[in-house]
């Protein structure tokens, strides 16, 4: 529990220092004076005005949304956001390449001149003339 941003250990430390500085007799007088001062502040109309303004500022965005009927828009935006997430998940599933496999290359097929042309074209070695296989056997 914190009061004015001061925790329990800090409060004990402050009271201990006040006791050392003021002494036991003056500590009672200082406590009574401080209590009266805080009571005057809390019961004053200015304090009530500050509290009311604080409450109004805290709930102002909700009130403005209600007045402008923006609650419906926020619900629609949430729906659009959830649909966007679903689409994103579907796209990720479609693009998931972990299940894709490369077809096996058969090793016992003869290589033809068309295959050689394609490999040279792909590698950029095509000079325009096609090498014919030697059939001198």
N, C-alpha and C positions, 0 to 999 in steps of 0.2 A: 504494500500500500504506500503510495507516494502522495505527499501534500505539497503543492507548489513545486513539484520536481525534486523534492527532498525525501530521500528514503529513510527508513527507521534508524539505520546506523548513523547516518549523517545528522539526524535530529538529536540522537543521544550525544554525539560529539559536540554539537552546538550548545546543548544544555549543560554539558560538562564544562565547556569553556566559559559560559555565562556564569555558572556557579563559582568558578575560580575567580573571575574578574569582579563580579558583583558581591559575592559572599551570600550567605544564607538569608540574612535580613533584607537586603536590598533585592534579592531574587524574588521574594514574595511580592514586594511593591511593584517590581518591573512586570511580573506576571499579571497582577491585577490591572495595571495600566494597559498592558497589551491586550488583555481580554476585553476591557471596556472599549478600546479603540476598534477592535475587530467587530464587536457587537454593533457599534454605531455604523460601521461601514455596511454590514450585512443587512441591517434593518432600514437603511436609507433608501429613499425612492430612486436615487441614482443607480444604486446597485441592482435594483429590480429592473430598471431600464436597460442596463448593460446585459443582464441575463436574458431579457426578452429579445434584445437585438441579436444576441449570440444564438438563441434558439431559432430565430427567423432566418439568420444566415445559414445555419446548419441545414435547415429543411427547404431553403429557397430553390435549389435545383429540382427537387422532387415536385414542388408546387408548380414551378414553371412548366415542367414536363406534363403534369396533369392538365394544366390550363391549355396548353398547346396541343393536347392529344398526341404527344410524342411517345407515349407508352406503347401505342400500337406500332409505331415505327421501330421502336427498339425490339419489339417481339419479332417483327418482320425481318429486321437485320440479323437477329439471332437465327431465324429460320434459314435465311440466305447463307449465313456463315456455315451452318451445319450442312447444307446442300453442297457448298463449296468444298467442305472437308470430305464429303462422300465422293464427289467427283475426283478430287485429288487422290484419294485412296484407290479409286478404280483405275485412274491413269497409271498410278504406280504399279498396280497389279498387271496392267497390260504391258508396261514397259519392263517388267521384271524379266531379265534375260537368264536368270539362273536355271530355268527349266529348259532353255533352248539347248539343243545339241547340234553339233556339226555332223553331217552325214559322213559315214566312213568312205575313204577313197579306196576303190578296188585296185589292188596291186598287180593283177594279172592281165590288165587290158593293154593292148598295143598302143603306142603313141603314134598319132597320125600327123600329117603336115598341118592340118587345121589346128590341132592342139599347139603345135610349135608357133604358128602365126599368132594365135591368141596370147601366148605367153610372152612373145616378143613385143606385141602391141601393148600389153599391160606394163611391161618393164620399160618401154620406150626405146627398144632396140630395133624397131621396124625400119628397114631401109627401102622398102618398096619392092624388093624382090624376094621371092619365095624359094627356099631351098628345097629341091626335090630329093627324096631319098634315093640312094643308090640301090638299084635292083640288078647288079651285075652278077649275081650268083649263078 
